[in-house]
Amino acid sequence: MKTALKMAAGAGAALFAALPAWAQDAAAAAPAAPFTPTAEMVNKGDVAWMIVATALVLMMSVPALALFYGGLVRTKNMLSVLMQVLTIVCVAALVWFSWGYSMAFTNGGDLNKYVGGFSKVFLAGVDPTTFAATFSNGVYLPELVFVMFQMTFACITPALIVGAFAERVKFTPLIIFTVLWLTLAYFPIAHMVWYWAGPDFLHAAPDDTGLLWSWGALDFAGGTVVHINAGIAGLIGCIVIGPRIGYKSEPMPPHNLVMTMIGASLLWIGWFGFNAGSGLEANAFGALAFVNTFVATAAAGVAWAVIEQVVHKKPSLLGAASGVVAGLVAITPAAGFAHPGTAIILGAVASLVCFFFVTTVKNALKYDDTLDVFGIHAVGGIVGAIGTGIVADPALGGQGWIDYTAPVAKAGVYDMAGQVVTQLWAVGTTIAWTGVVSLVLFLALKYTIGLRPKAEVEVEGLDLNEHGERAYNY
């Protein structure tokens, strides 16, 4: 009995001594508790800034883009452009609410690299108690704020396209194209570029990202998603529809450059929300995007005026406004990554390249891109997207890239050559995707319900024939 008791006591002591090690092994084997955002992680300053930024981006569509485009067309088509932009904004907002947000910013299961799913159609499950990730660990926005901010991007992108074939497209087919193009081109590309699990989730789900995000492509505010996407669609549209009656044989000057100047100025102001708001927080990176949006645009405007002074001996207001927009487009993907000094260089280079395309290339290839959507938005977006790989380099004062697969996000090792190659792949993927989708949609509409009005309607103007109104009654 004594021997048995001694053996039991010894076993008990050994068991007690082993308990800490067992406990550690059990803790290591147990799954980590799921991370759950809380209301305490929402900063009211971030929320206030993002609501303001959302309103600024909406202003970019109406009235800014509408006035910018409207002033550039002839008097007989002024109202039609205003109506097209306004209606596209309204339709895109409803499409975004219905299925766009879900397709762009939810997990798409087996197709997750390319498009989201339908778990949040009609904003199912989205309410004031749900949250959206920012780019910082433990910092969140109310999901409704994120929904609205991204909605304004979905509204302006198809509105940009109409400038490429302004003055010669029927209203109803254009709106049908908008719905289909958003669904098949914009939402998938937005998902591929911008969808990810968030900084507090990605380390546990490193594959929960869109295709271009998984490649490491950098696009701060939409060089690929918005500008290349819309610009390529515009080029295909103007080619499929064909040139305006009288193109190259009769003068077609802008009817109101004052209105174009007002529109360009409002675009610039609204673009601060577009770029600085894309950081999703009221912080230093938002301030960096803000200053870059200012100085790159200024450089582009000056560069275009100087080029015209050299080439034509007269700098024009239309040219300066075009340069400003080219600079805004080019800095968009790089806004939160570049040093202001390299942002200035990027803006000036984009202005030079865009000038070459809207004059020399356009005339050589003889396509009628009415308001230079391809020459400024697609070309400027391509210059900016590729240039982002250069200006983001920390060796040039850039911000590099952040490794969000770490439990706490940290800076990654920057490889400029590798990043530029990644940017090229992102540009190519965007061009191919939207190019195929846009071509199929334009051809399908052309050979079914038709895209172009009758010749007599086009000659008389779209204002009266399409909408029964005039922009000016005098």
C-alpha positions in Angstrom: 0.0 0.0 0.0 2.8 2.4 0.9 4.5 1.6 -2.4 1.3 2.3 -4.3 0.8 5.6 -2.5 4.3 6.8 -3.3 3.8 5.9 -6.9 0.5 7.8 -7.1 2.0 10.8 -5.4 5.0 10.8 -7.8 2.6 10.6 -10.8 0.5 13.4 -9.4 3.6 15.6 -8.9 4.7 14.9 -12.5 1.3 15.7 -13.8 1.1 19.0 -11.9 4.6 19.9 -13.2 3.5 19.2 -16.8 0.3 21.3 -16.7 1.9 24.6 -17.8 3.5 22.9 -20.9 0.2 21.2 -21.8 -1.7 24.5 -21.3 0.7 26.3 -23.7 0.3 23.5 -26.3 -3.5 23.7 -26.0 -3.4 27.5 -26.4 -1.2 27.2 -29.5 -3.5 24.7 -31.0 -6.7 26.6 -30.3 -7.9 28.9 -33.1 -7.6 32.6 -32.5 -10.8 34.4 -31.6 -12.4 36.0 -34.7 -11.7 39.7 -35.0 -14.8 41.8 -34.7 -14.8 45.6 -35.4 -16.6 47.7 -32.9 -18.1 51.2 -32.8 -15.1 52.3 -30.7 -12.9 51.8 -33.7 -14.7 54.5 -35.7 -13.2 58.0 -35.6 -15.7 60.8 -36.0 -13.1 62.9 -37.8 -12.7 60.2 -40.5 -16.4 59.9 -40.9 -16.9 63.7 -41.3 -14.1 63.9 -43.8 -15.4 61.0 -45.9 -18.9 62.4 -46.0 -17.4 65.7 -47.3 -15.2 63.8 -49.8 -18.3 61.9 -51.1 -20.1 65.1 -51.7 -17.0 66.5 -53.5 -16.8 63.5 -55.8 -20.6 63.8 -56.6 -19.9 67.4 -57.6 -17.4 66.2 -60.1 -20.2 64.6 -62.1 -23.0 67.1 -61.5 -22.4 69.9 -62.2 -18.6 69.8 -63.0 -18.3 67.2 -65.7 -21.7 68.2 -67.3 -20.6 71.8 -67.6 -17.1 70.9 -68.8 -18.5 68.7 -71.5 -21.5 70.9 -72.3 -19.3 73.9 -73.0 -17.2 72.0 -75.5 -20.0 70.8 -77.8 -22.1 72.9 -80.2 -25.1 74.9 -79.0 -27.6 72.5 -80.5 -26.3 69.6 -78.4 -25.6 71.3 -75.1 -28.7 70.2 -73.4 -28.3 66.6 -74.6 -24.9 66.3 -72.9 -26.2 67.7 -69.6 -29.1 65.3 -69.7 -26.8 62.3 -70.5 -24.5 63.0 -67.6 -27.3 63.7 -65.1 -29.2 60.6 -66.1 -26.2 58.4 -66.0 -25.4 59.6 -62.5 -29.0 58.7 -61.4 -29.0 55.3 -63.1 -25.6 54.4 -61.8 -26.5 55.2 -58.3 -29.5 52.9 -58.4 -27.5 50.1 -60.1 -24.8 50.5 -57.4 -27.4 50.1 -54.6 -29.1 47.2 -56.4 -26.1 44.9 -57.2 -23.0 47.0 -57.9 -21.7 47.3 -54.3 -22.1 43.6 -53.8 -20.3 42.7 -57.1 -17.4 45.1 -56.3 -16.8 44.6 -52.6 -17.9 41.2 -51.4 -16.2 37.8 -51.7 -17.1 36.2 -55.0 -16.3 32.6 -54.0 -14.7 30.6 -56.8 -14.7 33.8 -59.0 -13.4 36.0 -56.2 -10.2 37.1 -58.1 -12.4 38.6 -60.8 -15.8 39.7 -59.3 -17.7 39.8 -56.1 -20.8 37.9 -55.1 -24.4 38.8 -54.5 -24.5 38.6 -50.7 -25.2 42.3 -50.3 -27.6 43.0 -53.2 -29.9 45.8 -52.3 -27.5 46.5 -49.5 -28.7 43.3 -47.6 -27.0 43.2 -44.2 -25.6 46.7 -44.5 -26.9 49.1 -41.8 -25.6 51.7 -39.3 -24.1 48.9 -37.2 -21.8 47.4 -39.9 -18.3 48.5 -40.6 -15.9 48.9 -43.5 -12.1 48.6 -43.2 -9.7 51.4 -43.8 -6.0 51.0 -44.4 -5.0 51.0 -40.7 -5.3 48.2 -38.2 -8.2 48.8 -35.8 -9.6 51.8 -37.7 -13.1 51.5 -39.4 -15.8 53.5 -41.1 -19.5 52.9 -41.0 -20.1 50.7 -44.0 -22.8 53.1 -45.3 -20.1 55.8 -45.6 -17.9 53.5 -47.7 -20.9 52.5 -49.8 -21.7 56.1 -50.6 -18.1 57.1 -51.3 -17.6 54.3 -53.8 -21.0 55.0 -55.3 -19.8 58.4 -56.5 -16.9 56.7 -58.4 -19.4 54.3 -60.1 -21.5 57.4 -61.1 -18.8 59.5 -62.7 -16.9 56.7 -64.6 -19.6 55.9 -67.2 -20.4 59.6 -67.5 -16.9 60.2 -68.6 -17.4 57.9 -71.6 -20.1 60.0 -73.3 -17.6 62.7 -74.2 -16.0 60.4 -76.8 -19.1 60.2 -79.0 -21.0 63.3 -77.9 -23.3 64.9 -80.4 -24.1 61.6 -82.2 -25.6 59.0 -79.8 -29.2 58.2 -79.0 -30.3 58.6 -75.4 -32.0 55.2 -74.7 -29.2 52.9 -76.1 -26.7 55.0 -74.1 -28.5 54.3 -70.8 -28.8 50.6 -71.6 -25.1 50.6 -72.4 -24.4 52.3 -69.0 -26.2 49.6 -67.0 -24.6 46.7 -68.9 -21.1 48.3 -68.9 -21.2 49.0 -65.2 -22.2 45.4 -64.6 -19.7 43.7 -66.9 -16.8 46.1 -66.9 -16.7 48.6 -64.0 -17.7 46.3 -61.1 -15.4 43.5 -62.0 -12.4 45.8 -62.5 -13.2 47.7 -59.3 -13.2 44.3 -57.5 -10.0 43.1 -59.1 -8.1 46.3 -58.2 -9.7 47.4 -54.8 -11.2 44.3 -53.1 -9.4 42.9 -50.1 -10.2 41.5 -46.7 -8.8 44.5 -44.7 -5.7 45.0 -42.6 -7.1 43.1 -39.6 -8.2 40.1 -41.7 -5.8 39.7 -44.6 -3.1 37.8 -42.6 -5.7 35.1 -41.8 -7.1 35.1 -45.3 -4.3 36.1 -47.7 -6.1 35.0 -50.8 -9.2 37.0 -50.1 -8.4 39.7 -52.6 -9.1 40.8 -56.2 -6.7 39.7 -59.0 -4.8 42.9 -59.4 -4.6 43.5 -55.7 -3.1 40.1 -55.3 -0.4 41.0 -57.9 0.5 44.1 -55.8 -0.7 46.7 -58.3 -0.9 50.2 -56.9 -3.9 52.3 -57.7 -4.6 54.9 -55.0 -7.8 56.4 -56.4 -8.7 54.9 -59.8 -6.2 55.3 -62.6 -7.2 51.9 -63.9 -10.7 51.5 -62.5 -12.0 54.9 -63.6 -9.8 56.6 -66.2 -8.3 53.8 -68.3 -11.6 51.9 -68.0 -13.7 54.8 -69.3 -11.1 56.0 -71.8 -10.8 52.7 -73.6 -14.6 52.3 -73.7 -14.9 55.8 -75.1 -12.4 55.1 -77.9 -14.2 51.9 -78.9 -17.5 53.7 -78.8 -16.4 56.6 -81.1 -15.0 54.1 -83.6 -18.0 51.9 -83.6 -20.4 54.8 -83.9 -18.3 56.6 -86.5 -17.3 60.3 -86.9 -19.8 63.2 -86.7 -21.4 64.4 -89.9 -19.1 67.2 -91.2 -16.1 66.1 -89.1 -12.9 67.5 -90.6 -14.9 69.3 -93.3 -16.7 72.0 -91.3 -15.7 73.9 -88.2 -17.0 72.5 -84.8 -15.7 74.9 -82.2 -16.8 74.7 -78.5 -19.8 76.9 -78.0 -19.0 78.2 -74.5 -15.5 78.0 -73.1 -16.5 80.0 -70.1 -18.7 77.1 -69.1 -15.9 74.7 -69.8 -13.6 76.7 -67.5 -16.2 76.6 -64.7 -16.6 72.9 -65.2 -12.8 72.3 -65.1 -12.4 74.4 -62.0 -15.1 72.5 -60.2 -13.5 69.2 -61.3 -10.3 70.2 -59.7 -11.9 71.1 -56.5 -14.0 67.9 -56.4 -10.9 65.9 -57.2 -9.5 66.6 -53.8 -12.3 64.5 -52.5 -11.7 61.9 -55.2 -8.0 61.5 -54.4 -7.5 62.6 -50.8 -10.7 60.7 -49.8 -9.4 57.5 -51.2 -7.1 57.1 -48.2 -10.4 56.6 -46.2 -9.0 58.4 -43.2 -8.3 62.0 -42.2 -4.6 61.5 -41.7 -1.2 62.4 -43.1 -1.6 60.2 -46.2 -4.8 62.1 -47.1 -2.8 65.3 -46.8 -0.2 63.9 -49.1 -2.8 63.0 -51.7 -4.2 66.5 -51.3 -1.0 68.3 -52.0 0.0 66.0 -54.8 -3.4 66.6 -56.5 -2.7 70.3 -56.3 0.8 70.5 -57.5 0.7 67.8 -60.2 -2.4 69.4 -61.7 -0.7 72.9 -61.6 2.3 71.5 -63.4 0.2 69.8 -66.1 -1.8 73.0 -66.7 1.4 75.1 -67.1 3.1 72.4 -69.3 0.2 72.4 -71.7 0.2 76.2 -72.0 3.9 76.2 -72.6 3.6 73.5 -75.3 0.9 75.5 -77.1 3.0 78.7 -76.8 5.9 76.9 -78.5 3.8 75.0 -81.1 1.0 77.4 -81.9 2.5 80.7 -80.5 -0.8 81.2 -78.5 -1.6 79.4 -75.3 -5.4 78.7 -75.2 -7.9 78.4 -72.4 -9.1 75.1 -73.8 -5.5 73.8 -73.8 -4.9 74.9 -70.2 -8.1 73.3 -69.1 -7.2 70.1 -70.9 -3.8 70.1 -69.3 -5.4 70.5 -65.8 -7.6 67.5 -66.4 -4.7 65.5 -67.8 -2.8 66.2 -64.6 -5.7 65.3 -62.4 -6.0 62.0 -64.2 -2.3 61.2 -64.1 -1.9 61.8 -60.4 -4.9 59.8 -59.4 -3.3 56.4 -59.1 -0.1 57.9 -57.5 -1.7 60.5 -55.2 -1.0 58.8 -51.9 2.3 57.3 -52.9 4.4 60.1 -54.6 6.5 62.8 -53.2 5.2 66.3 -54.3 8.4 66.8 -56.3 7.9 63.7 -58.4 4.2 64.4 -58.6 5.0 67.6 -60.4 7.2 65.7 -62.9 4.5 63.1 -63.4 1.9 65.8 -64.1 4.1 67.6 -66.6 5.0 64.4 -68.4 1.4 63.4 -68.6 0.4 66.8 -70.1 3.1 66.4 -72.8 2.0 62.8 -73.7 -1.7 63.7 -73.7 -1.1 66.7 -75.9 0.6 64.5 -78.4 -2.3 62.1 -78.5 -5.1 64.6 -78.8 -3.3 66.4 -81.6 -0.9 64.2 -83.6 -2.2 60.7 -83.0 -5.8 61.6 -83.2 -5.3 63.4 -86.5 -3.1 60.6 -87.9 -5.6 57.8 -87.1 -8.7 60.0 -87.9 -10.9 58.8 -85.1 -13.5 61.3 -83.9 -13.0 61.3 -80.1 -15.2 64.4 -79.7 -14.0 65.6 -76.3 -10.7 63.7 -76.1 -11.8 61.1 -73.6 -9.3 58.6 -74.9 -6.5 61.1 -75.3 -6.8 62.5 -71.8 -8.4 59.9 -69.6 -7.0 56.7 -71.1 -3.6 58.0 -72.0 -3.3 60.1 -68.9 -4.4 57.1 -66.8 -1.8 54.9 -68.5 1.0 57.4 -67.9 -0.1 57.8 -64.2 -0.6 54.1 -63.6 2.9 53.1 -64.9 4.5 56.2 -63.4 3.1 55.2 -60.0 5.5 52.3 -60.0 8.4 54.9 -60.2 7.2 57.7 -58.0 6.1 55.4 -55.2 9.8 54.3 -54.7 11.0 55.3 -51.2 14.3 56.1 -52.8 12.5 59.0 -54.6 10.6 60.1 -51.5 7.6 57.8 -52.2 5.7 55.8 -49.7 6.4 52.3 -51.1 3.9 49.6 -50.4 2.4 48.1 -47.2 2.4 44.4 -46.4 -1.1 43.8 -45.1 -0.5 40.0 -44.7 1.3 40.7 -41.5 -0.9 40.7 -38.4 0.2 44.4 -37.9 0.7 46.0 -41.3 4.3 46.9 -42.1 6.3 48.4 -45.0 7.4 46.0 -47.7 10.7 45.9 -49.6 10.4 48.0 -52.7 11.5 46.9 -56.1 11.0 49.6 -58.7 11.5 47.5 -61.8 9.2 44.7 -60.4 6.6 47.3 -59.5 6.6 48.9 -62.9 6.1 45.5 -64.5 3.2 44.8 -62.1 1.7 48.2 -63.1 2.1 47.3 -66.8 0.2 44.0 -66.2 -2.6 46.0 -64.4 -2.9 48.4 -67.3 -2.9 45.6 -69.8 -5.5 43.6 -67.9 -7.8 46.7 -67.6 -7.5 47.5 -71.3 -8.2 44.0 -72.4 -11.2 43.5 -70.1 -13.0 46.8 -70.8 -12.0 46.6 -74.4 -13.7 43.3 -75.1 -16.7 44.1 -73.0 -17.2 47.6 -74.5 -16.8 46.3 -78.1 -19.3 43.5 -77.6 -21.8 45.9 -76.0 -21.5 48.6 -78.6 -21.8 46.2 -81.5 -24.7 44.5 -80.0 -26.6 47.7 -79.5 -25.6 49.1 -82.9 -27.0 46.1 -84.7 -30.2 45.7 -82.6 -31.8 48.9 -81.5 -29.2 51.2 -83.0 -26.8 53.7 -81.4 -26.8 56.6 -83.8 -29.7 59.0 -84.6 -30.8 59.6 -88.2 -28.7 62.0 -90.2 -31.3 64.8 -90.2 -31.6 64.5 -86.4 -27.9 64.8 -86.0 -27.7 67.8 -88.3 -30.5 69.6 -86.5 -29.2 68.7 -83.1 -30.0 66.3 -80.3 -31.5 68.8 -77.9 -34.8 69.3 -79.7 -35.1 65.8 -81.3 -34.1 63.8 -78.3 -35.4 65.9 -75.4 -37.8 68.5 -76.9 -35.9 71.4 -75.4 -33.2 73.9 -76.1 -30.3 74.8 -73.9 -30.8 78.5 -75.0 -34.1 80.1 -76.0 -33.1 83.3 -77.8 
